[in-house]
């Protein structure tokens, strides 16, 4: 009679393994790029057999897609969810940008914001991985634009085009991330000054 | 007595081969990333023996460095040199930005601006290739900042921090390049509106 429980346990264990492998895949992607995410590399890093990883993920592409999802999940947990505790409008928009910058100076992935690197890596390579990256990026920008529209509905950020503001914020924060990874922290200060100016418009 | 001439011809032929291989390496890097630039890949693409390429370049890293240099040379030829015909000050700064945008909508590499992609690809990988990319990027931003300072010496762009303006221009144009590669041309229009606003400050 305990077979369902055992089966549930096995499923739960499989899901935990899957999640921890995907999370490591995102760590690797942040440093090496998504092309560095291979079944062989993860097997070596984690001391798991290649066939074990292949059973859980199937292919390199599935593993890359799982890394993209792990990156998205971490971004939602670390940046979006806590910011929703702030009052809607400019305080929430500022909290989102603050947490985004915190992610650059103390990144939750060893190679920094992994979306920026992955997007430029895959921008000329059509396929499911690029589609997943574009969907993730678009969802984040649409969310941020919506929060800016809520601020505008309260009379904040008057006369600003939300899509243009979001594009500019994303461009500046992403460039600061790249500079920080290269070791140039001065660009984070410059980027902060620019986003402060944009949000005080 | 014609041995020196023959030797010169051989040198000249070697230099031409080297330049055309490096140029193709930059084409490949713009689409696949610099990690896609391998001796084997170039040999297949160009119908040259691997040993021929190895003789000219030595290693994958030298080939990647040659691709970075080919990218830089093309950027100087297509964007910087023609802009120097414009009067110094704002007209020259605007010409540089116009040509930079032209490079995004009609890129001289199949995968678009190859600097942006290569920088994010190598930002977490210390070594000679990253150093070369950072030097190339810094040289371009320093050149642009200097042209902005010349404009300011003429009373144009008052009250603007040239380093901040250059960082913001670079961030916005690079983000437009990534969006364009993904197939989203609307971001080029947004980016143009932003750079126009920044240069009319």
Interface residues (C-beta under 8 A of the other chain):
Chain A: X30 X31 X32 X33 X35 X110 X111 X112 X116 X117 X119 X120 X121 X123 X124 X125 X130 X134 X163 X164 X167 X168 X170 X171 X172 X174 X175 X176 X178 X181 X182 X187 X190 X191 X193 X194
Chain B: X30 X31 X32 X33 X35 X110 X111 X112 X116 X117 X119 X120 X121 X123 X124 X125 X130 X134 X163 X164 X167 X168 X170 X171 X172 X174 X175 X176 X178 X181 X182 X187 X190 X191 X193 X194
